[in-house]
Amino acid sequence: MRIQKGDRFQATYSKQSYVIVGKWGGNLVLAPTAKDNDECLIYSVGEIEELVNTLKWVREAGCEQ
């Protein structure tokens, strides 16, 4: 799976959306899109792939597969 800056994902369990904003120590940093949420997430590419493969997260429309 190709993941790049600007890709958006939605957590299926909370309906919160996150956007890839950069890297930190080799991991990807995701920022929430909701104005009332200021907690960023840090995951490896493998962890994001697992979340998508187990349908805990879905890639939002418009992002490359």
mmCIF file of the N, C-alpha and C atoms, coordinates in Angstrom:
data_MODEL
# 
_entry.id   MODEL 
# 
loop_
_atom_site.group_PDB 
_atom_site.id 
_atom_site.type_symbol 
_atom_site.label_atom_id 
_atom_site.label_alt_id 
_atom_site.label_comp_id 
_atom_site.label_asym_id 
_atom_site.label_entity_id 
_atom_site.label_seq_id 
_atom_site.pdbx_PDB_ins_code 
_atom_site.Cartn_x 
_atom_site.Cartn_y 
_atom_site.Cartn_z 
_atom_site.occupancy 
_atom_site.B_iso_or_equiv 
_atom_site.pdbx_formal_charge 
_atom_site.auth_seq_id 
_atom_site.auth_comp_id 
_atom_site.auth_asym_id 
_atom_site.auth_atom_id 
_atom_site.pdbx_PDB_model_num 
ATOM 1   N N  . MET A 1 1  ? 0.849   -1.178 0.000  1.00 0.00 ? 1  MET A N  1 
ATOM 2   C CA . MET A 1 1  ? 0.000   0.000  0.000  1.00 0.00 ? 1  MET A CA 1 
ATOM 3   C C  . MET A 1 1  ? 0.892   1.237  0.000  1.00 0.00 ? 1  MET A C  1 
ATOM 4   N N  . ARG A 1 2  ? 0.604   2.143  -0.886 1.00 0.00 ? 2  ARG A N  1 
ATOM 5   C CA . ARG A 1 2  ? 1.342   3.404  -0.959 1.00 0.00 ? 2  ARG A CA 1 
ATOM 6   C C  . ARG A 1 2  ? 0.651   4.424  -0.061 1.00 0.00 ? 2  ARG A C  1 
ATOM 7   N N  . ILE A 1 3  ? 1.395   4.964  0.880  1.00 0.00 ? 3  ILE A N  1 
ATOM 8   C CA . ILE A 1 3  ? 0.859   5.968  1.795  1.00 0.00 ? 3  ILE A CA 1 
ATOM 9   C C  . ILE A 1 3  ? 1.757   7.197  1.695  1.00 0.00 ? 3  ILE A C  1 
ATOM 10  N N  . GLN A 1 4  ? 1.137   8.362  1.520  1.00 0.00 ? 4  GLN A N  1 
ATOM 11  C CA . GLN A 1 4  ? 1.922   9.586  1.381  1.00 0.00 ? 4  GLN A CA 1 
ATOM 12  C C  . GLN A 1 4  ? 1.265   10.747 2.122  1.00 0.00 ? 4  GLN A C  1 
ATOM 13  N N  . LYS A 1 5  ? 2.014   11.803 2.275  1.00 0.00 ? 5  LYS A N  1 
ATOM 14  C CA . LYS A 1 5  ? 1.527   13.013 2.937  1.00 0.00 ? 5  LYS A CA 1 
ATOM 15  C C  . LYS A 1 5  ? 0.246   13.481 2.243  1.00 0.00 ? 5  LYS A C  1 
ATOM 16  N N  . GLY A 1 6  ? -0.760  13.795 3.037  1.00 0.00 ? 6  GLY A N  1 
ATOM 17  C CA . GLY A 1 6  ? -2.039  14.257 2.509  1.00 0.00 ? 6  GLY A CA 1 
ATOM 18  C C  . GLY A 1 6  ? -3.100  13.168 2.429  1.00 0.00 ? 6  GLY A C  1 
ATOM 19  N N  . ASP A 1 7  ? -2.696  11.890 2.517  1.00 0.00 ? 7  ASP A N  1 
ATOM 20  C CA . ASP A 1 7  ? -3.682  10.809 2.507  1.00 0.00 ? 7  ASP A CA 1 
ATOM 21  C C  . ASP A 1 7  ? -4.549  10.890 3.758  1.00 0.00 ? 7  ASP A C  1 
ATOM 22  N N  . ARG A 1 8  ? -5.824  10.557 3.589  1.00 0.00 ? 8  ARG A N  1 
ATOM 23  C CA . ARG A 1 8  ? -6.780  10.648 4.695  1.00 0.00 ? 8  ARG A CA 1 
ATOM 24  C C  . ARG A 1 8  ? -7.360  9.278  5.010  1.00 0.00 ? 8  ARG A C  1 
ATOM 25  N N  . PHE A 1 9  ? -7.525  9.025  6.302  1.00 0.00 ? 9  PHE A N  1 
ATOM 26  C CA . PHE A 1 9  ? -8.104  7.779  6.782  1.00 0.00 ? 9  PHE A CA 1 
ATOM 27  C C  . PHE A 1 9  ? -9.185  8.088  7.805  1.00 0.00 ? 9  PHE A C  1 
ATOM 28  N N  . GLN A 1 10 ? -10.184 7.211  7.868  1.00 0.00 ? 10 GLN A N  1 
ATOM 29  C CA . GLN A 1 10 ? -11.239 7.358  8.868  1.00 0.00 ? 10 GLN A CA 1 
ATOM 30  C C  . GLN A 1 10 ? -11.268 6.108  9.738  1.00 0.00 ? 10 GLN A C  1 
ATOM 31  N N  . ALA A 1 11 ? -11.292 6.304  11.046 1.00 0.00 ? 11 ALA A N  1 
ATOM 32  C CA . ALA A 1 11 ? -11.428 5.201  11.988 1.00 0.00 ? 11 ALA A CA 1 
ATOM 33  C C  . ALA A 1 11 ? -12.888 4.758  11.984 1.00 0.00 ? 11 ALA A C  1 
ATOM 34  N N  . THR A 1 12 ? -13.143 3.495  11.642 1.00 0.00 ? 12 THR A N  1 
ATOM 35  C CA . THR A 1 12 ? -14.518 3.020  11.529 1.00 0.00 ? 12 THR A CA 1 
ATOM 36  C C  . THR A 1 12 ? -15.216 2.941  12.885 1.00 0.00 ? 12 THR A C  1 
ATOM 37  N N  . TYR A 1 13 ? -14.466 2.789  13.949 1.00 0.00 ? 13 TYR A N  1 
ATOM 38  C CA . TYR A 1 13 ? -15.056 2.657  15.286 1.00 0.00 ? 13 TYR A CA 1 
ATOM 39  C C  . TYR A 1 13 ? -15.450 4.004  15.894 1.00 0.00 ? 13 TYR A C  1 
ATOM 40  N N  . SER A 1 14 ? -14.823 5.100  15.456 1.00 0.00 ? 14 SER A N  1 
ATOM 41  C CA . SER A 1 14 ? -15.112 6.408  16.049 1.00 0.00 ? 14 SER A CA 1 
ATOM 42  C C  . SER A 1 14 ? -15.579 7.445  15.026 1.00 0.00 ? 14 SER A C  1 
ATOM 43  N N  . LYS A 1 15 ? -15.436 7.124  13.746 1.00 0.00 ? 15 LYS A N  1 
ATOM 44  C CA . LYS A 1 15 ? -15.772 8.034  12.639 1.00 0.00 ? 15 LYS A CA 1 
ATOM 45  C C  . LYS A 1 15 ? -14.871 9.267  12.599 1.00 0.00 ? 15 LYS A C  1 
ATOM 46  N N  . GLN A 1 16 ? -13.774 9.255  13.351 1.00 0.00 ? 16 GLN A N  1 
ATOM 47  C CA . GLN A 1 16 ? -12.802 10.349 13.319 1.00 0.00 ? 16 GLN A CA 1 
ATOM 48  C C  . GLN A 1 16 ? -11.938 10.217 12.065 1.00 0.00 ? 16 GLN A C  1 
ATOM 49  N N  . SER A 1 17 ? -11.649 11.324 11.410 1.00 0.00 ? 17 SER A N  1 
ATOM 50  C CA . SER A 1 17 ? -10.794 11.335 10.227 1.00 0.00 ? 17 SER A CA 1 
ATOM 51  C C  . SER A 1 17 ? -9.430  11.919 10.579 1.00 0.00 ? 17 SER A C  1 
ATOM 52  N N  . TYR A 1 18 ? -8.410  11.360 9.929  1.00 0.00 ? 18 TYR A N  1 
ATOM 53  C CA . TYR A 1 18 ? -7.032  11.794 10.152 1.00 0.00 ? 18 TYR A CA 1 
ATOM 54  C C  . TYR A 1 18 ? -6.335  11.952 8.804  1.00 0.00 ? 18 TYR A C  1 
ATOM 55  N N  . VAL A 1 19 ? -5.378  12.870 8.748  1.00 0.00 ? 19 VAL A N  1 
ATOM 56  C CA . VAL A 1 19 ? -4.605  13.103 7.535  1.00 0.00 ? 19 VAL A CA 1 
ATOM 57  C C  . VAL A 1 19 ? -3.119  12.921 7.857  1.00 0.00 ? 19 VAL A C  1 
ATOM 58  N N  . ILE A 1 20 ? -2.393  12.292 6.934  1.00 0.00 ? 20 ILE A N  1 
ATOM 59  C CA . ILE A 1 20 ? -0.948  12.133 7.097  1.00 0.00 ? 20 ILE A CA 1 
ATOM 60  C C  . ILE A 1 20 ? -0.313  13.511 6.905  1.00 0.00 ? 20 ILE A C  1 
ATOM 61  N N  . VAL A 1 21 ? 0.411   13.984 7.943  1.00 0.00 ? 21 VAL A N  1 
ATOM 62  C CA . VAL A 1 21 ? 1.015   15.319 7.868  1.00 0.00 ? 21 VAL A CA 1 
ATOM 63  C C  . VAL A 1 21 ? 2.536   15.283 7.787  1.00 0.00 ? 21 VAL A C  1 
ATOM 64  N N  . GLY A 1 22 ? 3.134   14.114 7.981  1.00 0.00 ? 22 GLY A N  1 
ATOM 65  C CA . GLY A 1 22 ? 4.587   14.031 7.906  1.00 0.00 ? 22 GLY A CA 1 
ATOM 66  C C  . GLY A 1 22 ? 5.112   12.783 8.579  1.00 0.00 ? 22 GLY A C  1 
ATOM 67  N N  . LYS A 1 23 ? 6.409   12.799 8.845  1.00 0.00 ? 23 LYS A N  1 
ATOM 68  C CA . LYS A 1 23 ? 7.080   11.657 9.472  1.00 0.00 ? 23 LYS A CA 1 
ATOM 69  C C  . LYS A 1 23 ? 7.789   12.095 10.745 1.00 0.00 ? 23 LYS A C  1 
ATOM 70  N N  . TRP A 1 24 ? 7.962   11.140 11.635 1.00 0.00 ? 24 TRP A N  1 
ATOM 71  C CA . TRP A 1 24 ? 8.733   11.374 12.851 1.00 0.00 ? 24 TRP A CA 1 
ATOM 72  C C  . TRP A 1 24 ? 9.444   10.071 13.188 1.00 0.00 ? 24 TRP A C  1 
ATOM 73  N N  . GLY A 1 25 ? 10.760  10.080 13.146 1.00 0.00 ? 25 GLY A N  1 
ATOM 74  C CA . GLY A 1 25 ? 11.538  8.892  13.478 1.00 0.00 ? 25 GLY A CA 1 
ATOM 75  C C  . GLY A 1 25 ? 11.213  7.687  12.609 1.00 0.00 ? 25 GLY A C  1 
ATOM 76  N N  . GLY A 1 26 ? 10.874  7.896  11.353 1.00 0.00 ? 26 GLY A N  1 
ATOM 77  C CA . GLY A 1 26 ? 10.547  6.793  10.458 1.00 0.00 ? 26 GLY A CA 1 
ATOM 78  C C  . GLY A 1 26 ? 9.096   6.371  10.480 1.00 0.00 ? 26 GLY A C  1 
ATOM 79  N N  . ASN A 1 27 ? 8.315   6.916  11.396 1.00 0.00 ? 27 ASN A N  1 
ATOM 80  C CA . ASN A 1 27 ? 6.887   6.618  11.482 1.00 0.00 ? 27 ASN A CA 1 
ATOM 81  C C  . ASN A 1 27 ? 6.084   7.759  10.863 1.00 0.00 ? 27 ASN A C  1 
ATOM 82  N N  . LEU A 1 28 ? 4.822   7.499  10.593 1.00 0.00 ? 28 LEU A N  1 
ATOM 83  C CA . LEU A 1 28 ? 3.941   8.506  10.009 1.00 0.00 ? 28 LEU A CA 1 
ATOM 84  C C  . LEU A 1 28 ? 3.145   9.214  11.098 1.00 0.00 ? 28 LEU A C  1 
ATOM 85  N N  . VAL A 1 29 ? 3.006   10.520 10.962 1.00 0.00 ? 29 VAL A N  1 
ATOM 86  C CA . VAL A 1 29 ? 2.242   11.337 11.908 1.00 0.00 ? 29 VAL A CA 1 
ATOM 87  C C  . VAL A 1 29 ? 0.907   11.678 11.251 1.00 0.00 ? 29 VAL A C  1 
ATOM 88  N N  . LEU A 1 30 ? -0.174  11.396 11.973 1.00 0.00 ? 30 LEU A N  1 
ATOM 89  C CA . LEU A 1 30 ? -1.516  11.686 11.487 1.00 0.00 ? 30 LEU A CA 1 
ATOM 90  C C  . LEU A 1 30 ? -2.157  12.730 12.389 1.00 0.00 ? 30 LEU A C  1 
ATOM 91  N N  . ALA A 1 31 ? -2.718  13.769 11.772 1.00 0.00 ? 31 ALA A N  1 
ATOM 92  C CA . ALA A 1 31 ? -3.404  14.825 12.517 1.00 0.00 ? 31 ALA A CA 1 
ATOM 93  C C  . ALA A 1 31 ? -4.908  14.676 12.302 1.00 0.00 ? 31 ALA A C  1 
ATOM 94  N N  . PRO A 1 32 ? -5.693  14.915 13.351 1.00 0.00 ? 32 PRO A N  1 
ATOM 95  C CA . PRO A 1 32 ? -7.144  14.841 13.197 1.00 0.00 ? 32 PRO A CA 1 
ATOM 96  C C  . PRO A 1 32 ? -7.655  15.990 12.338 1.00 0.00 ? 32 PRO A C  1 
ATOM 97  N N  . THR A 1 33 ? -8.738  15.759 11.624 1.00 0.00 ? 33 THR A N  1 
ATOM 98  C CA . THR A 1 33 ? -9.330  16.815 10.799 1.00 0.00 ? 33 THR A CA 1 
ATOM 99  C C  . THR A 1 33 ? -10.391 17.592 11.571 1.00 0.00 ? 33 THR A C  1 
ATOM 100 N N  . ALA A 1 34 ? -10.896 17.039 12.652 1.00 0.00 ? 34 ALA A N  1 
ATOM 101 C CA . ALA A 1 34 ? -11.914 17.715 13.456 1.00 0.00 ? 34 ALA A CA 1 
ATOM 102 C C  . ALA A 1 34 ? -11.279 18.834 14.279 1.00 0.00 ? 34 ALA A C  1 
ATOM 103 N N  . LYS A 1 35 ? -11.904 19.984 14.276 1.00 0.00 ? 35 LYS A N  1 
ATOM 104 C CA . LYS A 1 35 ? -11.373 21.147 15.003 1.00 0.00 ? 35 LYS A CA 1 
ATOM 105 C C  . LYS A 1 35 ? -11.326 20.930 16.515 1.00 0.00 ? 35 LYS A C  1 
ATOM 106 N N  . ASP A 1 36 ? -12.200 20.079 17.044 1.00 0.00 ? 36 ASP A N  1 
ATOM 107 C CA . ASP A 1 36 ? -12.257 19.864 18.493 1.00 0.00 ? 36 ASP A CA 1 
ATOM 108 C C  . ASP A 1 36 ? -11.330 18.748 18.976 1.00 0.00 ? 36 ASP A C  1 
ATOM 109 N N  . ASN A 1 37 ? -10.521 18.187 18.089 1.00 0.00 ? 37 ASN A N  1 
ATOM 110 C CA . ASN A 1 37 ? -9.589  17.119 18.450 1.00 0.00 ? 37 ASN A CA 1 
ATOM 111 C C  . ASN A 1 37 ? -8.183  17.589 18.101 1.00 0.00 ? 37 ASN A C  1 
ATOM 112 N N  . ASP A 1 38 ? -7.294  17.650 19.094 1.00 0.00 ? 38 ASP A N  1 
ATOM 113 C CA . ASP A 1 38 ? -5.926  18.094 18.834 1.00 0.00 ? 38 ASP A CA 1 
ATOM 114 C C  . ASP A 1 38 ? -4.897  17.010 19.124 1.00 0.00 ? 38 ASP A C  1 
ATOM 115 N N  . GLU A 1 39 ? -5.326  15.749 19.226 1.00 0.00 ? 39 GLU A N  1 
ATOM 116 C CA . GLU A 1 39 ? -4.437  14.642 19.539 1.00 0.00 ? 39 GLU A CA 1 
ATOM 117 C C  . GLU A 1 39 ? -3.962  13.955 18.252 1.00 0.00 ? 39 GLU A C  1 
ATOM 118 N N  . CYS A 1 40 ? -2.670  14.097 17.958 1.00 0.00 ? 40 CYS A N  1 
ATOM 119 C CA . CYS A 1 40 ? -2.087  13.459 16.780 1.00 0.00 ? 40 CYS A CA 1 
ATOM 120 C C  . CYS A 1 40 ? -1.767  12.001 17.083 1.00 0.00 ? 40 CYS A C  1 
ATOM 121 N N  . LEU A 1 41 ? -1.659  11.210 16.021 1.00 0.00 ? 41 LEU A N  1 
ATOM 122 C CA . LEU A 1 41 ? -1.330  9.798  16.129 1.00 0.00 ? 41 LEU A CA 1 
ATOM 123 C C  . LEU A 1 41 ? -0.023  9.536  15.412 1.00 0.00 ? 41 LEU A C  1 
ATOM 124 N N  . ILE A 1 42 ? 0.746   8.550  15.890 1.00 0.00 ? 42 ILE A N  1 
ATOM 125 C CA . ILE A 1 42 ? 1.986   8.146  15.235 1.00 0.00 ? 42 ILE A CA 1 
ATOM 126 C C  . ILE A 1 42 ? 1.937   6.640  15.035 1.00 0.00 ? 42 ILE A C  1 
ATOM 127 N N  . TYR A 1 43 ? 2.029   6.204  13.776 1.00 0.00 ? 43 TYR A N  1 
ATOM 128 C CA . TYR A 1 43 ? 1.992   4.790  13.426 1.00 0.00 ? 43 TYR A CA 1 
ATOM 129 C C  . TYR A 1 43 ? 3.042   4.481  12.375 1.00 0.00 ? 43 TYR A C  1 
ATOM 130 N N  . SER A 1 44 ? 3.504   3.239  12.358 1.00 0.00 ? 44 SER A N  1 
ATOM 131 C CA . SER A 1 44 ? 4.378   2.793  11.270 1.00 0.00 ? 44 SER A CA 1 
ATOM 132 C C  . SER A 1 44 ? 3.504   2.473  10.062 1.00 0.00 ? 44 SER A C  1 
ATOM 133 N N  . VAL A 1 45 ? 4.117   2.380  8.885  1.00 0.00 ? 45 VAL A N  1 
ATOM 134 C CA . VAL A 1 45 ? 3.376   2.020  7.676  1.00 0.00 ? 45 VAL A CA 1 
ATOM 135 C C  . VAL A 1 45 ? 2.703   0.661  7.876  1.00 0.00 ? 45 VAL A C  1 
ATOM 136 N N  . GLY A 1 46 ? 3.408   -0.289 8.471  1.00 0.00 ? 46 GLY A N  1 
ATOM 137 C CA . GLY A 1 46 ? 2.859   -1.622 8.713  1.00 0.00 ? 46 GLY A CA 1 
ATOM 138 C C  . GLY A 1 46 ? 1.634   -1.596 9.610  1.00 0.00 ? 46 GLY A C  1 
ATOM 139 N N  . GLU A 1 47 ? 1.658   -0.747 10.628 1.00 0.00 ? 47 GLU A N  1 
ATOM 140 C CA . GLU A 1 47 ? 0.503   -0.638 11.520 1.00 0.00 ? 47 GLU A CA 1 
ATOM 141 C C  . GLU A 1 47 ? -0.702  -0.062 10.790 1.00 0.00 ? 47 GLU A C  1 
ATOM 142 N N  . ILE A 1 48 ? -0.478  0.946  9.951  1.00 0.00 ? 48 ILE A N  1 
ATOM 143 C CA . ILE A 1 48 ? -1.581  1.528  9.187  1.00 0.00 ? 48 ILE A CA 1 
ATOM 144 C C  . ILE A 1 48 ? -2.148  0.502  8.216  1.00 0.00 ? 48 ILE A C  1 
ATOM 145 N N  . GLU A 1 49 ? -1.271  -0.243 7.548  1.00 0.00 ? 49 GLU A N  1 
ATOM 146 C CA . GLU A 1 49 ? -1.734  -1.293 6.636  1.00 0.00 ? 49 GLU A CA 1 
ATOM 147 C C  . GLU A 1 49 ? -2.592  -2.323 7.367  1.00 0.00 ? 49 GLU A C  1 
ATOM 148 N N  . GLU A 1 50 ? -2.188  -2.706 8.580  1.00 0.00 ? 50 GLU A N  1 
ATOM 149 C CA . GLU A 1 50 ? -2.954  -3.670 9.370  1.00 0.00 ? 50 GLU A CA 1 
ATOM 150 C C  . GLU A 1 50 ? -4.325  -3.106 9.756  1.00 0.00 ? 50 GLU A C  1 
ATOM 151 N N  . LEU A 1 51 ? -4.372  -1.838 10.148 1.00 0.00 ? 51 LEU A N  1 
ATOM 152 C CA . LEU A 1 51 ? -5.645  -1.208 10.504 1.00 0.00 ? 51 LEU A CA 1 
ATOM 153 C C  . LEU A 1 51 ? -6.593  -1.172 9.302  1.00 0.00 ? 51 LEU A C  1 
ATOM 154 N N  . VAL A 1 52 ? -6.051  -0.903 8.116  1.00 0.00 ? 52 VAL A N  1 
ATOM 155 C CA . VAL A 1 52 ? -6.876  -0.887 6.898  1.00 0.00 ? 52 VAL A CA 1 
ATOM 156 C C  . VAL A 1 52 ? -7.310  -2.301 6.533  1.00 0.00 ? 52 VAL A C  1 
ATOM 157 N N  . ASN A 1 53 ? -6.389  -3.257 6.602  1.00 0.00 ? 53 ASN A N  1 
ATOM 158 C CA . ASN A 1 53 ? -6.709  -4.644 6.237  1.00 0.00 ? 53 ASN A CA 1 
ATOM 159 C C  . ASN A 1 53 ? -7.733  -5.286 7.168  1.00 0.00 ? 53 ASN A C  1 
ATOM 160 N N  . THR A 1 54 ? -7.776  -4.866 8.418  1.00 0.00 ? 54 THR A N  1 
ATOM 161 C CA . THR A 1 54 ? -8.740  -5.403 9.380  1.00 0.00 ? 54 THR A CA 1 
ATOM 162 C C  . THR A 1 54 ? -10.006 -4.542 9.455  1.00 0.00 ? 54 THR A C  1 
ATOM 163 N N  . LEU A 1 55 ? -10.095 -3.560 8.553  1.00 0.00 ? 55 LEU A N  1 
ATOM 164 C CA . LEU A 1 55 ? -11.261 -2.672 8.422  1.00 0.00 ? 55 LEU A CA 1 
ATOM 165 C C  . LEU A 1 55 ? -11.514 -1.797 9.645  1.00 0.00 ? 55 LEU A C  1 
ATOM 166 N N  . LYS A 1 56 ? -10.483 -1.592 10.467 1.00 0.00 ? 56 LYS A N  1 
ATOM 167 C CA . LYS A 1 56 ? -10.617 -0.656 11.584 1.00 0.00 ? 56 LYS A CA 1 
ATOM 168 C C  . LYS A 1 56 ? -10.477 0.780  11.085 1.00 0.00 ? 56 LYS A C  1 
ATOM 169 N N  . TRP A 1 57 ? -9.779  0.932  9.951  1.00 0.00 ? 57 TRP A N  1 
ATOM 170 C CA . TRP A 1 57 ? -9.644  2.209  9.275  1.00 0.00 ? 57 TRP A CA 1 
ATOM 171 C C  . TRP A 1 57 ? -9.992  2.022  7.816  1.00 0.00 ? 57 TRP A C  1 
ATOM 172 N N  . VAL A 1 58 ? -10.515 3.064  7.182  1.00 0.00 ? 58 VAL A N  1 
ATOM 173 C CA . VAL A 1 58 ? -10.734 3.052  5.739  1.00 0.00 ? 58 VAL A CA 1 
ATOM 174 C C  . VAL A 1 58 ? -10.063 4.279  5.149  1.00 0.00 ? 58 VAL A C  1 
ATOM 175 N N  . ARG A 1 59 ? -9.534  4.084  3.958  1.00 0.00 ? 59 ARG A N  1 
ATOM 176 C CA . ARG A 1 59 ? -8.919  5.206  3.249  1.00 0.00 ? 59 ARG A CA 1 
ATOM 177 C C  . ARG A 1 59 ? -10.051 6.030  2.652  1.00 0.00 ? 59 ARG A C  1 
ATOM 178 N N  . GLU A 1 60 ? -9.980  7.341  2.828  1.00 0.00 ? 60 GLU A N  1 
ATOM 179 C CA . GLU A 1 60 ? -11.023 8.207  2.315  1.00 0.00 ? 60 GLU A CA 1 
ATOM 180 C C  . GLU A 1 60 ? -10.875 8.390  0.813  1.00 0.00 ? 60 GLU A C  1 
ATOM 181 N N  . ALA A 1 61 ? -11.976 8.649  0.134  1.00 0.00 ? 61 ALA A N  1 
ATOM 182 C CA . ALA A 1 61 ? -11.996 8.810  -1.321 1.00 0.00 ? 61 ALA A CA 1 
ATOM 183 C C  . ALA A 1 61 ? -11.031 9.900  -1.771 1.00 0.00 ? 61 ALA A C  1 
ATOM 184 N N  . GLY A 1 62 ? -10.443 9.671  -2.922 1.00 0.00 ? 62 GLY A N  1 
ATOM 185 C CA . GLY A 1 62 ? -9.529  10.653 -3.479 1.00 0.00 ? 62 GLY A CA 1 
ATOM 186 C C  . GLY A 1 62 ? -8.073  10.371 -3.185 1.00 0.00 ? 62 GLY A C  1 
ATOM 187 N N  . CYS A 1 63 ? -7.789  9.397  -2.309 1.00 0.00 ? 63 CYS A N  1 
ATOM 188 C CA . CYS A 1 63 ? -6.403  9.032  -1.988 1.00 0.00 ? 63 CYS A CA 1 
ATOM 189 C C  . CYS A 1 63 ? -6.008  7.835  -2.842 1.00 0.00 ? 63 CYS A C  1 
ATOM 190 N N  . GLU A 1 64 ? -4.768  7.832  -3.313 1.00 0.00 ? 64 GLU A N  1 
ATOM 191 C CA . GLU A 1 64 ? -4.292  6.723  -4.138 1.00 0.00 ? 64 GLU A CA 1 
ATOM 192 C C  . GLU A 1 64 ? -4.260  5.429  -3.352 1.00 0.00 ? 64 GLU A C  1 
ATOM 193 N N  . GLN A 1 65 ? -4.517  4.341  -4.051 1.00 0.00 ? 65 GLN A N  1 
ATOM 194 C CA . GLN A 1 65 ? -4.432  3.014  -3.442 1.00 0.00 ? 65 GLN A CA 1 
ATOM 195 C C  . GLN A 1 65 ? -3.040  2.543  -3.612 1.00 0.00 ? 65 GLN A C  1 
# 
